[in-house]
Amino acid sequence: MSKLSITAYIFGILFFLVSVSFAIFYGYQVVTHHLPIEEKKAAAYHYHFVLVPEELDNEYWRLVEKGAKAAAKEYGVMLEYVGPKQANIEDHLKTIEMSAASKVDGIMTQGLSDEQFTPLINRVVEKGIPVITVDTDASNSKRMAYIGTDNYYSGYLAGKALIADTKGQANVAIITGSFYKNHQIKRVQGFQDAVKTEKGIHIIDIQESEISRVQAAEKAFQIVQEHPEVNAFYGTSALDAIGIAQVVEKYKKQNQYYIIGFDTLPETLKYIRKRTINATVVQEPYEMGYEAVKMMIDLINGKKVPSVIHTNTRILKVEDLPPSYPDKLEGDH
């Protein structure tokens, strides 16, 4: 055997021995090392509730969720917030069905359509799972209770505010979130009833935005083009007045239109500060979510709760804002 071969052979043996030594050393360290024990305390939940909104990322419903989660944390409730990413009645109904199938302790949701929601709510309640409607009622169903705005009255308030602010002289276009959803229908009905005896108020057109600010803007632009006589807008969902305001500002017509809408989203409040939006109907979404959880606990514990609780509704204008208004109402948290 040549010297070179012998050297290579010896080197190979040494390399093998060193590798084995390191393997034994570090293997021993792993075996004998005391890993920190992660102490996880399982959360002690008393109840499991599901809150099913019309649309998950809707800013209004995020406020309802905040209120519900605050109450859930306070009262030991595991709360799930699940539903359609974008408003879709079929997905909404499927989510309620899946929640009932998983045998949760209670379901909180909207009653968007009597035809579709009432039979489902009835089936869920008959299975022993209480249902509370939030924001939009299904009054003909077997739901245990409703908490939220009196939607007819809120529309009526909007109509009276428009009459006062325009001195009873306005050609109005209405943009509503939906032609088919209970709360939107009632907001339009309340408004129409408020203005119907005013000879100087005329409703020129009613369009549907499908609760989309983009579609609200498109409908507003269409109305401006087709009905030059229109000088006032009423938007019945949280996003409608925002879409209308965007069109009015884009075409530099802020002083030509009176706009009244719904809710106090940050963008809405900015437009009110700029006087593009003249007024908005204030609801209490945080309170709805918080109180719904408390009501559900009371129901499960056999306590009586009112079948209907209407949260506060009022009109907000620029003069109602404090000088250093933070673009968020106290009730919004």
Residue frames relative to the residue before (quaternion, step in Angstrom):
aa qw qx qy qz dx dy dz
M 1.0000 0.0000 0.0000 0.0000 0.00 0.00 0.00
S 0.4381 -0.7113 0.4832 0.2619 3.59 -0.84 0.93
K 0.6494 -0.5201 0.3832 0.4012 3.54 -1.27 0.42
L 0.6321 0.5449 -0.3343 0.4379 3.55 1.01 -0.79
S 0.6598 0.5076 -0.3049 0.4627 3.56 0.99 -0.85
I 0.6459 0.5231 -0.3175 0.4565 3.55 1.03 -0.92
T 0.6445 0.5275 -0.3141 0.4558 3.58 1.00 -0.90
A 0.6641 0.5027 -0.3003 0.4649 3.58 0.92 -0.90
Y 0.6403 0.5327 -0.3187 0.4524 3.55 1.03 -0.86
I 0.6673 0.5001 -0.2950 0.4664 3.58 0.93 -0.98
F 0.6447 0.5260 -0.3148 0.4568 3.55 0.99 -0.91
G 0.6402 0.5342 -0.3204 0.4497 3.58 1.00 -0.82
I 0.6506 0.5117 -0.3135 0.4655 3.56 1.01 -0.91
L 0.6528 0.5179 -0.3113 0.4569 3.58 0.95 -0.92
F 0.6520 0.5220 -0.3113 0.4534 3.58 0.93 -0.89
F 0.6433 0.5269 -0.3081 0.4622 3.55 1.05 -0.87
L 0.6687 0.5081 -0.2961 0.4549 3.58 0.94 -0.94
V 0.6473 0.5098 -0.3193 0.4682 3.58 1.01 -0.85
S 0.6500 0.5229 -0.3157 0.4522 3.60 0.95 -0.88
V 0.6590 0.5023 -0.3061 0.4688 3.57 0.95 -0.90
S 0.6344 0.5395 -0.3280 0.4460 3.58 1.01 -0.82
F 0.6657 0.4945 -0.2989 0.4723 3.55 0.92 -0.93
A 0.6391 0.5341 -0.3231 0.4493 3.59 0.98 -0.85
I 0.6619 0.4991 -0.3018 0.4708 3.57 0.96 -0.91
F 0.6560 0.5342 -0.3091 0.4345 3.59 0.95 -0.94
Y 0.7381 0.4157 -0.2407 0.4739 3.57 0.74 -1.06
G 0.5901 0.5518 -0.3678 0.4604 3.57 1.14 -0.55
Y 0.6414 0.5200 -0.3137 0.4688 3.56 1.04 -0.81
Q 0.6384 0.5363 -0.3211 0.4491 3.56 1.04 -0.85
V 0.6574 0.5128 -0.3101 0.4569 3.56 0.98 -0.86
V 0.6798 0.5032 -0.2905 0.4476 3.55 0.93 -0.93
T 0.7678 0.3880 -0.1969 0.4703 3.57 0.90 -0.95
H 0.5378 0.6369 -0.4098 0.3704 3.58 1.22 -0.31
H 0.3233 -0.7535 0.5436 0.1797 3.57 -0.86 0.95
L 0.2409 -0.7853 0.5580 0.1183 3.55 -0.34 1.28
P 0.5343 -0.6173 0.4564 0.3538 3.59 -1.06 0.70
I 0.3473 -0.7350 0.5489 0.1947 3.53 -0.91 0.91
E 0.2871 -0.7669 0.5524 0.1558 3.56 -0.61 1.18
E 0.1908 -0.7970 0.5673 0.0807 3.50 -0.53 1.19
K 0.0155 -0.8037 0.5935 -0.0399 3.52 -0.42 1.23
K 0.1898 -0.7756 0.5944 0.0954 3.47 -0.67 1.06
A 0.3971 -0.7204 0.5173 0.2361 3.53 -0.65 1.09
A 0.4685 -0.6827 0.4830 0.2849 3.52 -0.83 1.01
A 0.3268 -0.7536 0.5425 0.1758 3.54 -0.91 0.96
Y 0.0175 -0.8107 0.5842 -0.0354 3.57 -0.12 1.29
H 0.3441 -0.7403 0.5450 0.1910 3.53 -1.00 0.88
Y 0.8054 0.1015 -0.0120 0.5839 3.57 1.11 -0.73
H 0.2255 -0.7382 0.6183 0.1480 3.54 -1.32 0.39
F 0.0054 0.8109 -0.5819 0.0618 3.58 -0.42 1.28
V 0.2016 -0.7461 0.6191 0.1395 3.54 -1.30 0.45
L 0.1560 -0.7527 0.6345 0.0801 3.54 -1.03 0.92
V 0.0863 -0.8135 0.5751 -0.0016 3.57 -0.54 1.22
P 0.1487 -0.8186 0.5505 0.0682 3.62 -0.34 1.21
E 0.6566 -0.4871 0.4019 0.4123 3.50 -1.34 0.14
E 0.7910 -0.0264 0.0888 0.6047 3.54 1.04 -0.88
L 0.4969 -0.7234 0.3872 0.2826 3.59 -0.51 1.19
D 0.8107 0.3068 -0.1446 0.4773 3.58 0.68 -1.07
N 0.3475 0.7170 -0.5155 0.3153 3.56 1.20 0.40
E 0.4974 -0.6983 0.4229 0.2934 3.59 -0.71 1.07
Y 0.6108 0.5485 -0.3461 0.4542 3.58 1.06 -0.69
W 0.7102 0.4554 -0.2658 0.4665 3.58 0.87 -0.95
R 0.5602 0.5730 -0.3931 0.4508 3.58 1.19 -0.39
L 0.6303 0.5155 -0.3300 0.4776 3.59 1.14 -0.60
V 0.6071 0.5219 -0.3469 0.4886 3.59 1.08 -0.71
E 0.6432 0.5320 -0.3098 0.4553 3.57 0.98 -0.91
K 0.6377 0.5366 -0.3313 0.4423 3.60 0.93 -0.86
G 0.6653 0.5009 -0.2979 0.4666 3.54 0.92 -0.90
A 0.6650 0.5046 -0.2989 0.4625 3.57 0.95 -0.91
K 0.6720 0.4959 -0.3028 0.4592 3.59 0.95 -0.83
A 0.6079 0.5451 -0.3545 0.4556 3.58 1.08 -0.66
A 0.6736 0.4725 -0.2878 0.4901 3.58 0.94 -0.87
A 0.6277 0.5475 -0.3345 0.4410 3.59 1.01 -0.82
K 0.6536 0.5062 -0.3042 0.4733 3.58 0.97 -0.84
E 0.6782 0.5121 -0.2827 0.4448 3.55 0.97 -0.89
Y 0.8031 0.3083 -0.1317 0.4926 3.59 0.98 -0.84
G 0.5528 -0.6608 0.3839 0.3322 3.60 1.17 0.37
V 0.4181 0.6960 -0.4660 0.3515 3.55 0.93 0.95
M 0.2931 -0.6929 0.6206 0.2212 3.56 -1.04 0.75
L 0.0639 -0.8268 0.5584 -0.0205 3.56 -0.46 1.23
E 0.1387 -0.7611 0.6294 0.0737 3.55 -0.92 0.97
Y 0.1618 -0.7541 0.6319 0.0760 3.55 -1.01 0.92
V 0.2028 0.7961 -0.5301 0.2099 3.58 -0.11 1.30
G 0.3011 0.7473 -0.5530 0.2123 3.54 -1.12 0.69
P 0.7432 -0.3870 0.2783 0.4696 3.60 -1.24 -0.17
K 0.4920 -0.6359 0.5011 0.3201 3.58 -1.09 0.69
Q 0.7609 0.0954 -0.0610 0.6390 3.52 1.15 -0.71
A 0.6585 -0.5442 0.3345 0.3979 3.56 -1.07 0.76
N 0.2363 0.7428 -0.5876 0.2170 3.54 -0.66 1.18
I 0.3872 -0.7686 0.4577 0.2230 3.57 -0.37 1.23
E 0.6379 0.5330 -0.3422 0.4380 3.62 0.95 -0.78
D 0.6648 0.4842 -0.2982 0.4843 3.59 0.95 -0.87
H 0.6096 0.5576 -0.3376 0.4511 3.55 1.07 -0.77
L 0.6819 0.4874 -0.2803 0.4678 3.57 0.86 -0.98
K 0.6388 0.5279 -0.3239 0.4565 3.60 1.00 -0.83
T 0.6404 0.5317 -0.3268 0.4477 3.57 1.01 -0.79
I 0.6338 0.5133 -0.3214 0.4812 3.57 1.04 -0.80
E 0.6520 0.5201 -0.3112 0.4556 3.60 0.93 -0.89
M 0.6709 0.4921 -0.2966 0.4688 3.59 0.94 -0.89
S 0.6316 0.5279 -0.3323 0.4603 3.58 1.03 -0.75
A 0.6547 0.5013 -0.3067 0.4754 3.57 0.99 -0.83
A 0.6446 0.5336 -0.3178 0.4458 3.59 1.01 -0.84
S 0.6789 0.4746 -0.2868 0.4812 3.58 1.13 -0.64
K 0.4056 -0.7715 0.4194 0.2535 3.56 1.37 0.19
V 0.1317 0.7862 -0.5804 0.1663 3.55 0.78 1.09
D 0.5965 -0.5995 0.4017 0.3513 3.58 -1.24 0.32
G 0.8124 -0.0649 0.0606 0.5763 3.59 1.14 -0.50
I 0.1904 -0.7734 0.5971 0.0952 3.57 -1.15 0.67
M 0.1055 -0.7649 0.6344 0.0376 3.55 -1.01 0.96
T 0.1814 0.7959 -0.5486 0.1809 3.56 -0.67 1.07
Q 0.5519 -0.5711 0.4755 0.3783 3.54 -1.34 -0.12
G 0.2916 -0.7090 0.6028 0.2212 3.55 -1.27 0.40
L 0.0915 -0.8866 0.4505 0.0509 3.53 0.61 1.18
S 0.8048 0.0600 0.0023 0.5905 3.56 1.04 -0.75
D 0.4680 -0.6888 0.4744 0.2855 3.59 -0.73 1.03
E 0.6582 0.5478 -0.3109 0.4123 3.55 0.89 -0.95
Q 0.7846 0.3379 -0.1727 0.4903 3.58 0.90 -0.92
F 0.7387 0.4463 -0.2448 0.4419 3.57 0.91 -0.86
T 0.6135 0.5909 -0.3631 0.3777 3.60 0.97 -0.77
P 0.6805 0.4713 -0.3227 0.4589 3.68 0.76 -0.85
L 0.6613 0.5076 -0.3138 0.4545 3.59 0.97 -0.83
I 0.6471 0.5062 -0.3233 0.4696 3.58 0.90 -0.88
N 0.6377 0.5338 -0.3279 0.4481 3.58 0.97 -0.81
R 0.6588 0.5058 -0.3126 0.4609 3.59 0.96 -0.86
V 0.6482 0.5240 -0.3159 0.4534 3.57 0.98 -0.86
V 0.6738 0.4928 -0.2919 0.4668 3.58 0.90 -0.94
E 0.6438 0.5302 -0.3173 0.4513 3.58 1.02 -0.79
K 0.6402 0.5033 -0.3183 0.4854 3.58 1.24 -0.44
G 0.6018 -0.6018 0.3440 0.3966 3.57 1.28 0.00
I 0.5757 0.5560 -0.3895 0.4558 3.59 1.26 0.26
P 0.3431 -0.7616 0.5062 0.2145 3.62 -0.51 1.10
V 0.1537 -0.7715 0.6132 0.0717 3.55 -1.12 0.77
I 0.0867 -0.7525 0.6512 0.0461 3.54 -1.03 0.92
T 0.2752 -0.7452 0.5806 0.1784 3.57 -0.88 0.91
V 0.1504 -0.7894 0.5945 0.0266 3.54 -1.01 0.96
D 0.8408 0.1650 -0.1530 0.4923 3.58 -0.98 0.94
T 0.7999 0.0468 0.0037 0.5983 3.60 0.93 -0.90
D 0.2787 -0.8156 0.4900 0.1303 3.57 -0.56 1.14
A 0.1857 -0.6947 0.6747 0.1667 3.51 -1.36 0.44
S 0.1274 -0.8805 0.4526 0.0607 3.52 0.56 1.24
N 0.6777 0.4843 -0.2938 0.4689 3.60 1.18 -0.45
S 0.5781 0.5878 -0.3715 0.4270 3.57 1.28 -0.03
K 0.5875 -0.5694 0.4429 0.3667 3.56 -1.35 -0.07
R 0.2369 0.7780 -0.5444 0.2054 3.58 1.17 0.44
M 0.5236 -0.6818 0.4215 0.2886 3.57 -1.03 0.78
A 0.7953 -0.0951 0.1032 0.5897 3.57 1.08 -0.75
Y 0.2174 -0.7383 0.6189 0.1565 3.54 -1.34 0.30
I 0.0086 0.7649 -0.6439 -0.0132 3.54 -1.07 0.80
G 0.4827 0.6473 -0.4841 0.3370 3.54 -0.84 0.99
T 0.7582 -0.3697 0.2991 0.4461 3.50 -1.36 -0.21
D 0.3811 -0.6110 0.6253 0.3008 3.52 -1.28 0.48
N 0.2634 -0.8401 0.4517 0.1444 3.55 0.05 1.31
Y 0.6026 0.5307 -0.3620 0.4735 3.59 1.09 -0.59
Y 0.6795 0.4930 -0.2893 0.4599 3.56 0.86 -0.96
S 0.6426 0.5244 -0.3375 0.4451 3.60 0.97 -0.75
G 0.6352 0.5056 -0.3219 0.4872 3.57 1.09 -0.70
Y 0.6213 0.5392 -0.3248 0.4667 3.55 1.08 -0.79
L 0.6324 0.5295 -0.3206 0.4656 3.59 1.01 -0.85
A 0.6484 0.5219 -0.3154 0.4558 3.56 0.96 -0.90
G 0.6495 0.5217 -0.3132 0.4560 3.57 0.98 -0.82
K 0.6709 0.4898 -0.2978 0.4704 3.58 0.93 -0.88
A 0.6276 0.5254 -0.3382 0.4644 3.59 1.05 -0.72
L 0.6452 0.5135 -0.3213 0.4656 3.59 0.97 -0.83
I 0.6299 0.5335 -0.3367 0.4531 3.61 0.93 -0.84
A 0.6856 0.4915 -0.2841 0.4556 3.58 0.86 -1.00
D 0.7207 0.4700 -0.2589 0.4391 3.57 0.85 -0.99
T 0.7416 0.3722 -0.2179 0.5139 3.61 1.10 -0.62
K 0.4071 -0.7288 0.4477 0.3206 3.56 1.37 0.06
G 0.6772 -0.5493 0.2784 0.4027 3.52 1.07 0.85
Q 0.6472 0.4729 -0.3248 0.5019 3.57 1.21 0.44
A 0.4025 0.7113 -0.4932 0.2979 3.62 -0.20 1.22
N 0.2332 -0.7023 0.6519 0.1657 3.52 -1.23 0.67
V 0.1260 -0.8669 0.4823 -0.0079 3.52 -0.24 1.35
A 0.1434 -0.7242 0.6663 0.1052 3.52 -1.21 0.75
I 0.2096 -0.7725 0.5899 0.1066 3.57 -0.95 0.92
I 0.0718 -0.7439 0.6620 0.0561 3.54 -1.01 0.89
T 0.0755 -0.8220 0.5643 -0.0115 3.55 -0.54 1.22
G 0.5941 -0.5987 0.4026 0.3557 3.55 -1.10 0.69
S 0.8058 -0.0750 0.0845 0.5813 3.58 1.02 -0.77
F 0.4321 -0.6800 0.5312 0.2623 3.54 -1.12 0.70
Y 0.7631 0.4308 -0.1706 0.4505 3.58 1.20 -0.54
K 0.6363 0.5422 -0.3394 0.4313 3.62 1.18 -0.28
N 0.6185 -0.6369 0.3250 0.3260 3.51 -0.84 1.12
H 0.7133 0.4676 -0.2835 0.4383 3.58 0.74 -1.04
Q 0.6497 0.5054 -0.3207 0.4686 3.59 1.05 -0.73
I 0.6175 0.5442 -0.3364 0.4577 3.59 1.03 -0.77
K 0.6958 0.4823 -0.2775 0.4541 3.56 0.88 -0.98
R 0.6267 0.5286 -0.3456 0.4565 3.60 1.05 -0.65
V 0.6394 0.4917 -0.3218 0.4958 3.58 1.08 -0.66
Q 0.6545 0.5241 -0.3158 0.4441 3.61 0.91 -0.90
G 0.6554 0.5195 -0.3088 0.4530 3.56 0.93 -0.91
F 0.6484 0.5150 -0.3041 0.4711 3.56 1.01 -0.88
Q 0.6646 0.5119 -0.3058 0.4502 3.57 0.86 -0.98
D 0.6689 0.4990 -0.3035 0.4599 3.58 0.94 -0.84
A 0.6347 0.5460 -0.3278 0.4377 3.58 1.08 -0.73
V 0.7851 0.3540 -0.1757 0.4768 3.60 0.96 -0.83
K 0.4873 0.7320 -0.4113 0.2398 3.59 1.20 -0.36
T 0.7025 0.4437 -0.2842 0.4784 3.62 1.10 -0.50
E 0.5584 0.5960 -0.3894 0.4258 3.59 1.31 -0.04
K 0.3630 -0.7720 0.4826 0.1984 3.57 -0.46 1.20
G 0.7048 0.4668 -0.2673 0.4625 3.58 1.14 -0.57
I 0.6357 0.4947 -0.3322 0.4907 3.61 1.27 -0.01
H 0.0033 0.7982 -0.6007 0.0449 3.56 -0.76 1.08
I 0.2606 -0.7375 0.6007 0.1654 3.60 -0.88 0.96
I 0.2429 -0.8304 0.4945 0.0832 3.53 -0.37 1.32
D 0.8096 -0.0593 0.1047 0.5745 3.59 0.91 -0.90
I 0.1145 -0.7543 0.6403 0.0890 3.56 -1.26 0.53
Q 0.0207 -0.8036 0.5935 -0.0392 3.55 -0.75 1.12
E 0.3898 -0.7236 0.5335 0.1994 3.58 -1.28 0.52
S 0.2400 -0.7970 0.5412 0.1199 3.59 -0.89 0.95
E 0.2966 -0.7618 0.5057 0.2757 3.59 1.26 -0.36
I 0.5684 -0.6373 0.3463 0.3884 3.54 1.13 0.87
S 0.5073 0.5888 -0.4429 0.4470 3.54 0.85 1.09
R 0.4241 -0.7085 0.4944 0.2714 3.57 -0.76 0.98
V 0.5970 0.5591 -0.3645 0.4451 3.60 1.11 -0.62
Q 0.7024 0.4438 -0.2741 0.4843 3.57 0.87 -0.93
A 0.5898 0.5520 -0.3718 0.4573 3.58 1.11 -0.61
A 0.6527 0.5026 -0.3079 0.4759 3.59 1.00 -0.83
E 0.6481 0.5212 -0.3181 0.4551 3.59 0.97 -0.85
K 0.6704 0.4885 -0.2969 0.4730 3.58 0.96 -0.85
A 0.6302 0.5310 -0.3330 0.4583 3.57 1.02 -0.78
F 0.6468 0.5116 -0.3143 0.4702 3.57 0.96 -0.88
Q 0.6363 0.5317 -0.3176 0.4600 3.58 0.98 -0.87
I 0.6669 0.5013 -0.3014 0.4616 3.58 0.93 -0.90
V 0.6354 0.5350 -0.3267 0.4508 3.59 0.96 -0.88
Q 0.6838 0.4881 -0.2778 0.4658 3.56 1.02 -0.86
E 0.7650 0.4040 -0.2022 0.4591 3.57 0.87 -0.97
H 0.7949 0.2167 -0.1020 0.5574 3.59 1.13 -0.58
P 0.1232 -0.8381 0.5283 0.0573 3.59 0.32 1.22
E 0.5947 0.5841 -0.3636 0.4157 3.60 1.21 -0.35
V 0.5329 0.6331 -0.4077 0.3861 3.61 1.23 -0.36
N 0.0211 0.8068 -0.5899 0.0243 3.58 -0.91 0.92
A 0.7460 0.2768 -0.2136 0.5668 3.59 1.25 0.34
F 0.1386 -0.7793 0.6078 0.0635 3.55 -1.15 0.74
Y 0.0979 -0.7463 0.6545 0.0713 3.52 -1.23 0.66
G 0.0907 -0.8007 0.5918 0.0203 3.59 -0.70 1.13
T 0.2797 -0.8310 0.4648 0.1233 3.58 -0.66 1.09
S 0.7004 0.3577 -0.2934 0.5435 3.62 1.21 -0.04
A 0.7051 -0.4946 0.3055 0.4061 3.57 -1.24 0.40
L 0.7378 0.4347 -0.2302 0.4623 3.60 1.09 -0.65
D 0.5259 0.6821 -0.4018 0.3108 3.59 1.19 -0.40
A 0.6898 0.4739 -0.2938 0.4618 3.60 0.80 -0.99
I 0.6031 0.5542 -0.3564 0.4496 3.60 1.12 -0.67
G 0.6673 0.4935 -0.2982 0.4714 3.58 0.92 -0.89
I 0.6318 0.5231 -0.3227 0.4723 3.58 1.01 -0.81
A 0.6645 0.5196 -0.2997 0.4457 3.58 0.89 -0.97
Q 0.6206 0.5506 -0.3445 0.4393 3.58 1.02 -0.76
V 0.6629 0.4928 -0.3001 0.4771 3.58 0.98 -0.85
V 0.6576 0.5230 -0.3100 0.4448 3.58 0.88 -0.94
E 0.6861 0.4681 -0.2882 0.4766 3.60 0.95 -0.83
K 0.6226 0.5626 -0.3458 0.4198 3.57 0.97 -0.83
Y 0.7696 0.3239 -0.1735 0.5222 3.56 0.99 -0.83
K 0.4588 -0.7425 0.4021 0.2768 3.52 1.34 0.53
K 0.4559 0.6794 -0.4435 0.3658 3.55 0.86 1.03
Q 0.1540 0.8477 -0.4968 0.1044 3.56 1.18 0.64
N 0.7436 0.4239 -0.2277 0.4643 3.58 0.92 -0.86
Q 0.6211 0.5772 -0.3332 0.4124 3.57 1.27 -0.06
Y 0.7764 0.3051 -0.1482 0.5312 3.58 1.22 -0.41
Y 0.2790 -0.6935 0.6371 0.1881 3.51 -1.18 0.74
I 0.0480 -0.8048 0.5915 -0.0025 3.62 -0.84 0.99
I 0.0253 0.7602 -0.6490 0.0165 3.54 -0.98 0.95
G 0.0384 -0.8258 0.5618 -0.0291 3.56 -0.87 0.97
F 0.5354 -0.6083 0.4865 0.3266 3.53 -1.30 -0.54
D 0.8550 0.2365 -0.1828 0.4238 3.49 -1.30 0.69
T 0.4044 -0.7318 0.5228 0.1660 3.49 -1.36 0.42
L 0.1043 0.7874 -0.5934 0.1302 3.57 0.74 1.02
P 0.6589 -0.5391 0.3357 0.4031 3.62 -1.05 0.65
E 0.6600 0.5083 -0.3117 0.4570 3.60 0.97 -0.83
T 0.6099 0.5458 -0.3419 0.4617 3.57 1.07 -0.74
L 0.6818 0.5003 -0.2856 0.4508 3.56 0.89 -0.97
K 0.6187 0.5327 -0.3465 0.4620 3.59 1.07 -0.66
Y 0.6618 0.4892 -0.3046 0.4795 3.57 1.00 -0.79
I 0.6115 0.5248 -0.3522 0.4760 3.59 1.11 -0.58
R 0.6280 0.5355 -0.3307 0.4577 3.59 0.99 -0.80
K 0.7095 0.4351 -0.2431 0.4982 3.55 1.05 -0.83
R 0.4130 -0.7390 0.4232 0.3227 3.58 1.41 -0.10
T 0.3703 0.6918 -0.5217 0.3348 3.58 1.13 0.61
I 0.7095 0.2452 -0.1692 0.6386 3.54 1.12 -0.80
N 0.3466 -0.7870 0.4820 0.1679 3.57 -0.71 1.08
A 0.8032 -0.0587 0.0816 0.5871 3.58 1.05 -0.73
T 0.0800 -0.7825 0.6143 0.0622 3.54 -1.27 0.42
V 0.4350 -0.6643 0.5401 0.2789 3.54 -1.20 0.60
V 0.2491 -0.7868 0.5526 0.1161 3.56 -0.67 1.14
Q 0.1109 -0.7663 0.6311 0.0458 3.53 -0.94 1.01
E 0.3955 -0.7078 0.5332 0.2414 3.59 -1.30 -0.01
P 0.0579 -0.8512 0.5206 0.0320 3.63 0.51 1.12
Y 0.6204 0.5413 -0.3524 0.4449 3.62 0.98 -0.77
E 0.6631 0.5025 -0.2968 0.4687 3.57 0.91 -0.93
M 0.6072 0.5607 -0.3538 0.4379 3.60 1.01 -0.79
G 0.6975 0.4774 -0.2745 0.4585 3.57 0.82 -1.00
Y 0.6659 0.5160 -0.2998 0.4476 3.56 0.91 -0.96
E 0.7258 0.4446 -0.2501 0.4616 3.57 0.77 -1.04
A 0.5818 0.5834 -0.3778 0.4224 3.61 1.11 -0.59
V 0.6494 0.5089 -0.3135 0.4701 3.59 0.98 -0.84
K 0.6554 0.5060 -0.3098 0.4673 3.59 0.93 -0.88
M 0.6484 0.5189 -0.3151 0.4595 3.59 0.97 -0.85
M 0.6422 0.5310 -0.3239 0.4480 3.57 0.98 -0.84
I 0.6347 0.5189 -0.3233 0.4726 3.59 0.99 -0.82
D 0.6489 0.5153 -0.3164 0.4617 3.58 0.94 -0.87
L 0.6426 0.5284 -0.3235 0.4508 3.59 0.95 -0.85
I 0.6698 0.5030 -0.2984 0.4574 3.57 0.89 -0.96
N 0.7110 0.4379 -0.2454 0.4925 3.56 1.10 -0.72
G 0.5948 -0.6357 0.3400 0.3556 3.56 1.25 0.36
K 0.4755 0.6637 -0.4505 0.3613 3.58 1.22 0.28
K 0.4736 -0.6548 0.5065 0.3007 3.56 -1.17 0.57
V 0.0495 -0.7691 0.6366 0.0279 3.56 -1.04 0.83
P 0.5827 -0.5683 0.4268 0.3941 3.61 -1.10 0.52
S 0.4980 -0.6650 0.4603 0.3127 3.58 -0.98 0.73
V 0.7840 0.1196 -0.0728 0.6047 3.59 1.21 -0.50
I 0.0097 0.7573 -0.6529 0.0120 3.55 -0.95 0.95
H 0.1663 -0.7888 0.5866 0.0775 3.57 -0.61 1.14
T 0.3226 -0.7373 0.5650 0.1819 3.54 -0.78 1.06
N 0.6801 -0.5250 0.3341 0.3876 3.55 -1.25 0.45
T 0.0567 -0.7659 0.6402 0.0165 3.54 -1.17 0.73
R 0.1336 0.7885 -0.5910 0.1056 3.58 -0.92 0.88
I 0.4798 -0.6451 0.5138 0.2994 3.55 -1.33 0.21
L 0.1428 -0.7855 0.5997 0.0548 3.56 -0.94 0.95
K 0.0326 -0.7795 0.6256 -0.0032 3.57 -0.97 0.96
V 0.7249 -0.4483 0.2896 0.4356 3.56 -1.26 0.22
E 0.6583 0.5207 -0.3193 0.4400 3.60 1.02 -0.72
D 0.6178 0.5458 -0.3410 0.4518 3.59 1.27 -0.27
L 0.5939 0.5844 -0.3609 0.4189 3.59 1.26 -0.24
P 0.4850 -0.6363 0.5072 0.3204 3.60 -1.03 0.73
P 0.6691 -0.5173 0.3398 0.4114 3.63 -1.16 0.46
S 0.7746 0.2511 -0.1472 0.5615 3.60 0.97 -0.79
Y 0.0445 0.8544 -0.5142 0.0598 3.52 0.88 1.01
P 0.3274 -0.8028 0.4704 0.1643 3.61 -0.67 1.08
D 0.4874 -0.6750 0.4175 0.3641 3.58 1.26 0.32
K 0.6941 0.3516 -0.2978 0.5531 3.54 1.04 0.82
L 0.3337 -0.7479 0.5365 0.2037 3.55 -0.81 0.93
E 0.6321 -0.5458 0.3853 0.3926 3.55 -1.16 0.56
G 0.6651 0.5175 -0.3021 0.4456 3.57 0.97 -0.83
D 0.6205 0.5619 -0.3447 0.4249 3.59 1.21 -0.38
H 0.2001 -0.8085 0.5234 0.1798 3.59 1.21 -0.52
